[in-house]
Amino acid sequence: MYEWNKKKSLVIALMVAAILVIIGVILFQKNDKKAEALLGAKEYFTLTEDKYFNEYFAYKTFYKESIKKDTVMEGKLQEKVAGVTIEASFVSNIDKKNKMVDNQWSIGLGGMPFATVKTITDQDNVYFVSDLFQDKVPYINYTGDMSAWDGKLGLNNRNIRVLQKGYAGLFDQMVSTNSYGSLEMLWDNKTLSYDFIQMYKKLTVEKSKSENEYGGYQYTIVIPTEDMNNFLADLKKEFPEYESQGYINIISKFVSTEQGLVIEEEMDKNGKVISLKIENKENGYCAQTEKSAQEKEGKTGFQESLTLNITKGEESYVDGQCSIDYSTEDNKVYFSATEKKSGCMVDCTAILSLKAGEKKFSLVFDDIKFKLGDVKLDMTGNLQMAYGDYPASVPGGDKIDLVNGSEEDMKELNSQIKKSLGGIVSGALSSILGF
């Protein structure tokens, strides 16, 4: 699936984190313009409060199940190349009790299985199991020292550390039974919660009648430079991963020495935020996002879209848009996402089968078009998801450390893979060619 560059596409949500997490302090001031502006921004970035996603996709129901129960996902993609069907499938189990994720990946050619690899992730390692390795179980300690891979695969030590932290964070999120999001975690930190309260006390909000076509209001929220810098310094100290992953550096580019962090928020006449703009006029950085949502006549579905643009002067860093269209008449979901800077594009159409009572749903994709540069794919496939008890376990066998293993172990593993691949390729060719 299409994913915008994570550092850039999340920049606005991270920048407004400083004001969103203090909602608990201001909920009693609902007639105050500070509260109006901040509560509107909170809703803008909170999918669980999105009316249409809840009404038509039962988002809250499935989210609650994903927090308290194990999850199993199954999917399959098919693509024809030179008349031969290439099929890729996966089965993924998230075991929350044992804190493990079990993924099985399979590739087939012309209707015949080609190779299957299973990856099992626990709190320290990723294990690989396949007929390619026979009784060997290669593994990577993704929380340990991986400096031996410095320079390999085009990665330096800093890239490796960022990937390690990113993978560890993703794993923790998948196996977590905590419904708190990252913003709530920041609020629970005593140092940062003090910073948030100070920012709330000193931030200013100007409200004026908007000139937009929706007849609403415009809010200009300003967080002073000193308070933003204090927050970023404490964020760096309390959560160093935000610095190593580049977020603090990105946020700081939008904080001017004169004004601080300036956020312009547009609301329609119903109090719904339709756009946010964050601009540092001193250095030219500007991030803007717009969101629209509309229910179809007779409550037969909805349409939503979101755009994101990040620029510095005339230079564009991100120019992206995604949209979703759902109709209850044929249960068809259409999703589209494009990012002009990278040339990435995804278009897909699927039939949705939703069984909220049974805590399961499925998507059957009529068509998936993917483009990235010169790479173009036109696929079909399906995806199913359900919640229940799906245990996973660490595999047996001779463990081989792929990062710090001995040269003898690596030679033996390479020899086994080559031997296995030779037999698989020979068998697949024989089947395809009719030998």
C-alpha positions in Angstrom: 0.0 0.0 0.0 1.0 3.6 -0.6 2.6 5.5 2.2 3.9 9.0 2.2 7.4 9.7 3.4 6.7 9.2 7.1 8.9 12.0 8.4 7.2 14.6 6.1 3.6 13.4 6.1 3.4 13.4 9.9 5.1 16.7 10.4 1.9 18.7 10.9 0.4 16.3 13.4 3.6 16.3 15.4 3.8 20.1 15.4 0.3 20.5 16.7 1.0 17.7 19.3 2.1 20.5 21.6 -1.4 21.9 21.7 -3.6 18.9 21.1 -2.5 17.0 24.3 -3.6 19.9 26.5 -7.3 19.4 25.6 -7.9 17.8 29.0 -6.9 21.1 30.6 -9.4 23.2 28.7 -12.4 21.0 28.2 -14.3 23.0 30.8 -13.8 26.2 28.8 -15.9 25.3 25.8 -17.0 28.9 25.2 -13.4 30.2 25.1 -11.8 30.8 21.7 -8.7 28.9 22.7 -10.8 25.9 23.4 -12.7 26.3 20.1 -9.5 26.4 18.1 -7.7 23.5 19.9 -10.7 21.2 20.1 -11.2 21.7 16.3 -7.6 20.8 15.6 -7.9 17.7 17.9 -10.9 16.5 15.9 -9.2 17.2 12.6 -6.4 14.7 13.5 -8.5 12.1 15.4 -9.7 9.3 13.1 -11.7 7.7 15.8 -14.0 10.7 16.0 -14.6 10.8 12.3 -18.3 10.5 11.8 -18.3 8.6 8.5 -15.6 6.1 9.3 -17.4 5.2 12.4 -20.8 5.1 10.8 -20.0 3.1 7.7 -16.8 1.1 8.7 -17.5 0.6 12.5 -14.0 2.0 13.1 -14.3 2.2 16.9 -15.6 -1.3 17.2 -12.7 -2.8 15.3 -10.2 -0.5 17.0 -11.3 -1.7 20.4 -11.1 -5.4 19.3 -7.5 -4.8 18.0 -6.5 -3.5 21.4 -7.8 -6.3 23.6 -7.6 -9.3 21.3 -5.1 -11.1 19.0 -5.4 -10.3 15.3 -5.1 -12.4 12.2 -4.8 -10.9 8.7 -4.7 -12.8 5.4 -4.0 -11.3 2.0 -3.2 -12.2 -1.6 -2.0 -10.2 -4.6 -1.8 -11.5 -8.2 0.0 -10.0 -11.2 0.5 -11.3 -14.7 4.0 -10.9 -16.2 4.6 -12.2 -19.7 1.6 -14.5 -19.5 2.7 -16.0 -16.2 0.7 -15.3 -13.0 2.9 -14.2 -10.1 1.1 -14.6 -6.7 2.2 -13.2 -3.4 0.3 -14.0 -0.2 0.7 -13.6 3.5 -0.9 -14.6 6.8 -0.1 -12.5 9.8 -0.9 -13.3 13.5 -0.4 -10.7 16.2 -0.2 -12.5 19.6 -0.7 -9.9 22.3 -0.4 -12.3 25.3 3.0 -13.6 24.3 4.0 -10.4 22.6 4.9 -12.0 19.3 4.1 -11.3 15.6 4.0 -14.3 13.2 4.1 -13.6 9.5 4.1 -16.2 6.7 5.0 -14.9 3.2 4.6 -17.0 0.1 5.4 -16.5 -3.6 4.0 -18.7 -6.4 4.5 -18.8 -10.2 2.0 -20.1 -12.7 -0.2 -21.5 -9.9 2.6 -23.4 -8.3 4.2 -22.5 -4.9 7.7 -21.1 -5.4 9.0 -20.2 -1.9 7.5 -19.7 1.6 9.3 -17.8 4.4 7.9 -17.3 7.9 9.1 -14.5 10.1 8.5 -14.6 13.8 9.2 -11.4 15.8 9.5 -11.3 19.6 10.7 -8.5 21.8 14.4 -9.0 20.8 14.7 -10.9 17.5 13.3 -11.6 14.1 13.5 -15.3 13.2 13.3 -16.7 9.6 11.9 -20.1 8.9 11.7 -21.7 5.4 12.3 -24.9 3.5 15.1 -22.9 1.9 17.1 -23.1 5.2 16.0 -26.7 6.2 16.8 -27.0 9.9 18.6 -23.6 10.1 16.9 -20.7 11.7 18.5 -17.4 10.7 17.7 -14.5 13.0 18.4 -10.8 13.6 18.6 -9.1 17.0 16.9 -5.9 16.0 17.4 -4.4 19.4 21.1 -5.2 19.6 24.4 -4.0 18.1 24.1 -4.1 14.3 27.2 -2.1 13.5 28.6 -5.1 11.6 26.1 -4.2 8.8 27.5 -0.7 8.5 28.0 0.0 4.8 26.0 -3.0 3.7 22.8 -2.6 1.7 23.6 1.1 1.3 23.0 1.7 5.1 25.3 3.5 7.5 25.2 3.2 11.3 22.7 6.1 11.7 20.3 4.6 9.1 20.5 1.3 10.9 19.7 2.8 14.3 16.8 4.7 12.8 15.4 1.5 11.2 15.9 -0.4 14.5 14.0 2.2 16.5 11.3 2.4 13.8 10.8 -1.4 13.7 10.9 -1.7 17.5 8.3 1.1 17.8 6.0 -0.6 15.2 6.3 -4.0 17.0 5.5 -2.4 20.4 2.4 -0.7 18.8 1.2 -4.0 17.3 1.4 -6.1 20.5 0.3 -3.3 22.8 -2.9 -3.6 24.8 -2.8 0.1 25.7 -5.4 2.2 23.9 -3.3 5.4 24.5 -1.8 7.0 21.5 1.6 8.8 21.3 0.0 12.1 22.3 -1.4 10.7 25.5 2.0 9.2 26.3 3.6 12.7 25.9 0.9 14.2 28.2 1.6 11.5 30.9 5.3 12.7 31.0 5.5 15.1 34.0 8.2 17.3 32.3 6.3 17.7 29.1 2.9 18.1 30.8 4.3 21.1 32.6 5.6 22.5 29.2 2.1 22.0 27.7 0.4 23.9 30.5 2.9 26.8 30.2 2.3 26.9 26.4 -1.4 26.9 27.0 -1.1 29.8 29.4 1.0 31.9 27.0 -0.3 31.0 23.6 -2.6 33.4 21.9 -5.6 32.9 19.6 -7.1 35.4 17.3 -10.5 34.7 15.9 -12.0 36.4 12.8 -14.8 35.9 10.3 -13.3 33.9 7.5 -13.5 34.8 3.8 -13.6 31.1 2.8 -16.6 29.7 0.8 -17.9 27.8 3.8 -18.8 31.0 5.8 -16.9 30.0 8.9 -14.1 31.4 11.1 -10.3 31.7 11.0 -8.2 31.2 14.0 -4.5 32.2 14.3 -2.8 30.2 17.1 0.7 31.5 18.2 2.9 29.6 20.6 5.8 31.8 21.7 9.3 30.9 20.6 10.7 30.4 24.1 7.9 28.0 25.1 8.3 26.0 21.9 12.1 25.7 22.3 11.7 24.6 25.9 9.2 22.0 24.8 11.6 20.7 22.0 14.5 20.6 24.4 12.6 18.5 26.9 11.1 16.3 24.2 14.6 15.6 23.0 15.7 14.7 26.6 12.6 12.6 27.5 12.1 10.9 24.1 15.4 10.8 22.3 13.9 8.7 19.5 12.1 11.8 18.2 15.6 13.4 17.6 17.2 10.3 16.1 14.2 9.8 13.7 14.5 13.5 12.6 11.2 14.8 14.0 12.6 17.5 16.3 14.7 18.9 13.5 11.7 19.1 11.2 9.5 20.8 13.9 12.2 23.3 14.7 12.2 24.5 11.1 8.7 25.8 11.6 9.5 27.8 14.8 10.5 31.4 14.0 12.8 33.4 16.3 10.3 36.3 16.3 6.8 34.7 16.5 7.3 31.1 17.5 5.0 28.5 16.0 2.1 30.1 14.0 -0.8 27.9 13.1 -3.7 29.2 10.9 -6.9 27.2 11.2 -10.0 27.5 8.9 -13.4 26.3 10.2 -16.7 26.1 8.4 -19.9 27.5 9.8 -20.5 24.2 11.7 -17.2 24.4 13.6 -15.5 21.7 11.4 -11.9 22.4 10.7 -11.3 22.3 6.9 -7.6 23.4 6.7 -4.5 24.0 8.8 -1.4 26.0 7.7 1.9 26.3 9.6 4.3 28.8 8.2 7.7 30.2 9.2 8.0 33.4 7.2 11.6 33.9 8.3 13.0 30.8 6.5 10.1 30.2 4.0 9.0 26.8 5.3 5.3 26.2 5.0 3.1 23.1 5.6 -0.6 23.1 4.7 -3.2 20.4 4.8 -6.9 20.5 3.7 -9.6 18.0 4.5 -13.1 17.6 3.0 -15.9 15.1 3.8 -19.4 14.7 2.4 -22.1 12.2 2.9 -24.0 10.9 -0.1 -27.7 11.5 -0.6 -29.9 9.2 1.4 -27.0 8.2 3.6 -25.7 5.7 1.0 -22.1 6.3 1.6 -19.5 9.1 1.8 -16.5 10.8 0.2 -13.4 12.1 2.0 -10.2 13.6 0.8 -7.0 15.0 2.4 -4.2 17.0 0.8 -0.7 17.8 2.2 1.8 20.3 0.8 5.1 21.1 2.4 7.3 23.8 0.7 10.2 26.1 1.3 9.8 29.1 -0.9 9.3 27.8 -4.4 10.7 24.4 -3.6 8.2 21.6 -3.0 9.0 18.8 -0.6 5.6 17.0 -0.4 2.7 17.4 -2.8 0.3 14.7 -1.9 -3.4 13.8 -1.9 -5.5 10.8 -0.9 -9.2 10.2 -1.1 -11.8 7.5 -0.3 -15.2 6.9 -1.8 -17.7 4.4 -0.4 -21.1 3.4 -1.6 -23.5 1.1 0.4 -25.5 0.3 -2.8 -22.7 -2.0 -4.1 -20.4 -2.1 -1.1 -17.7 -0.7 -3.3 -14.7 1.2 -1.8 -12.5 3.3 -4.0 -9.2 4.6 -2.7 -6.7 6.8 -4.4 -3.4 8.4 -3.3 -0.8 10.3 -5.2 2.4 12.2 -4.3 3.8 14.2 -7.2 7.3 14.8 -5.8 8.1 11.1 -5.7 5.9 10.1 -8.6 4.1 7.5 -6.4 0.5 6.6 -7.2 -2.0 4.0 -5.9 -5.5 3.5 -7.1 -7.6 0.6 -6.0 -11.3 -0.6 -6.1 -12.6 -3.2 -3.7 -15.8 -4.9 -2.5 -16.2 -4.6 1.3 -17.8 -7.3 3.4 -18.2 -6.0 7.0 -19.4 -8.2 9.9 -19.0 -6.0 13.0 -20.9 -8.5 15.1 -18.5 -11.3 14.2 -15.5 -8.8 14.5 -14.3 -9.5 11.0 -14.2 -7.9 7.6 -12.8 -8.5 4.1 -11.9 -6.6 1.0 -11.8 -8.2 -2.5 -9.8 -6.0 -4.8 -11.1 -5.8 -8.4 -8.1 -3.7 -9.4 -5.0 -2.3 -7.8 -2.8 0.1 -9.8 0.6 1.0 -8.4 3.2 3.3 -9.9 6.6 4.5 -8.5 8.9 6.0 -11.1 9.2 3.5 -14.0 7.7 0.7 -11.9 4.1 0.0 -12.8 1.9 -2.8 -11.4 -1.7 -3.8 -12.1 -2.9 -6.4 -9.6 -5.9 -8.1 -8.1 -6.2 -9.5 -4.6 -8.0 -9.8 -1.3 -7.6 -9.0 2.4 -9.3 -10.5 5.4 -9.0 -9.5 9.1 -10.5 -11.1 12.3 -9.9 -10.9 16.0 -9.7 -13.7 18.6 -6.9 -15.9 20.0 -4.0 -16.6 17.6 -0.9 -17.8 19.5 2.6 -17.7 18.1 5.9 -19.3 19.3 9.6 -19.1 18.7 10.7 -21.9 16.2 13.1 -24.7 17.0 16.2 -25.5 15.0 19.8 -24.4 14.7 19.9 -20.6 15.3 22.2 -18.5 13.1 22.9 -14.8 13.9 22.7 -13.0 10.5 24.6 -10.0 11.8 27.2 -11.4 14.1 27.3 -15.1 13.1 30.5 -16.9 12.3 31.9 -17.1 8.7 31.5 -20.8 8.8 27.8 -20.6 9.7 27.1 -18.1 6.9 28.9 -20.2 4.3 26.8 -23.2 5.3 23.6 -21.2 5.2 24.4 -19.7 1.8 25.2 -23.1 0.4 21.9 -24.5 1.7 19.9 -21.6 0.2 21.5 -22.0 -3.3 20.8 -25.8 -3.2 17.2 -25.3 -2.2 16.6 -22.5 -4.8 18.1 -24.7 -7.5 15.6 -27.4 -6.9 12.6 -25.0 -6.6 13.5 -23.2 -9.9 14.0 -26.4 -11.7 10.6 -27.8 -10.5 8.8 -24.5 -11.3 10.2 -24.3 -14.8 9.3 -27.9 -15.5 5.7 -27.3 -14.4 5.3 -24.0 -16.4 6.9 -25.5 -19.6 5.0 -28.8 -19.2 8.1 -31.1 -18.9 
